[in-house]
Amino acid sequence: MTTAEIFSGRLIMAPMTRGTDLPFRRLLVEQGAEVILGEMAYAHKIVREDKRELALLRRHPEEKIFGVQLAGKHPEVVAEAARIAVDRGADFIDLNLGCPIDDATRRGFGAALLERTSRVGEIVSAVKRRIQVPLTLKLRLGWSDGKPTFLKIARVAEDSGADAIALHGRSRAQRYRRPADWQSVAALVEEVRVPVIGNGDIFGWRDAVRRREESGCAAVMIGRWALAKPWIFREFIEQRDLAPSIEQRLALIRRYVDLCREHFGEDDRGRERTRQFLVFHQDFFRRHRSAPSSEAVNSDDPGDWGQPEADELGAWLARGDIDAAEALCRWLVDGGPCVPPPATDGESPRAVATRAFG
């Protein structure tokens, strides 16, 4: 499969830690997603055959085009991890040069490589010697605001053999707080010969179409908003708005739970894993509104998301406290009663899920 066959004209699901777990990727496939990346995997753990990390390479037969994203800084280690991933079924390999989290950057991985141009070239060259599938990079504008390095990195990566480059239009310092810079995506399109994939602030299918037309990029990548409304891939393919009812959205959450059960098992440990992932994903499912503002994805303020449905079920699914998420788990995972708890100002599901995953 060539780079053009994989990326041209596509809406691509971004790799997201915990977000692109295998059950959720299967849900996305059912909703029309064609190209999906799994969760970021640490190359050194893959090479050491860490079972948890190897699980991130697992692909389901239903997945049409599956990419593995690797994070690492030692060329031969990353190259060996890439070989292992391809042997396990990856259609392409993506190198992470954008992860802003401290656990990655303090190791010299992710966005830390945005300041190590020559090392990026060495990693790309080493990986290309070991694999026969396309190699892509996902990077940010630079480490800090006002000091972009993406063009320099991209030129070196292309010269070293990279087949495509994805650009998230923010610096590492910006995390997700500022609007994505799509002018930089357009600048990258002009700078390199390989396909460019634009990423950042895709709120709906119209955004994906418009951003691709304006920037000239080959494909568009979406992250958080696909977690909130997985049917966005159907909207993109069909070029029309979908407005699932609250019952249809609940059915989608139920389907995700069923896919988790199939993947994690029905024993106590499996049900606990399902609960952990449902709590994580519910923090995004709850963000869906029929008419969100332009700040919906970047904001943690529900006031930016619009008004939820007025009925009890709609209000429950839109709540942001852990009591509401845990009640949903008791109902959908454990088979308990359908009883929403009293409204509270308790901790958010995201904070609880972060602790649970460690």
VENKACOR-V896113 format. One record per run of one state. SS is the DSSP state (H for helix, E for strand, C for the rest). FROM is the first residue (numbers start at 1). LEN is the number of residues. If there is no record, write none. Layout:
ss=[SS	SS]
from=[FROM	FROM]
len=[LEN	LEN]
This chain:
ss=[C	H	C	E	C	H	C	E	C	E	H	C	H	C	E	C	H	C	E	C	H	C	H	C	H	C	E	C	H	C	E	C	H	C	E	C	H	C	E	C	H	C	H	C	H	C	H	C	H	C	H	C	H	C	H	C]
from=[1	3	8	11	14	22	31	35	38	41	43	48	51	56	65	72	75	88	92	98	102	106	110	116	117	131	134	141	150	161	164	169	182	192	195	200	205	216	219	223	224	229	232	239	246	265	268	286	302	305	312	318	322	333	349	358]
len=[2	5	3	3	8	9	4	3	3	2	5	3	5	9	7	3	13	4	6	4	4	4	6	1	14	3	7	9	11	3	5	13	10	3	5	5	11	3	4	1	5	3	7	7	19	3	18	16	3	7	6	4	11	16	9	1]
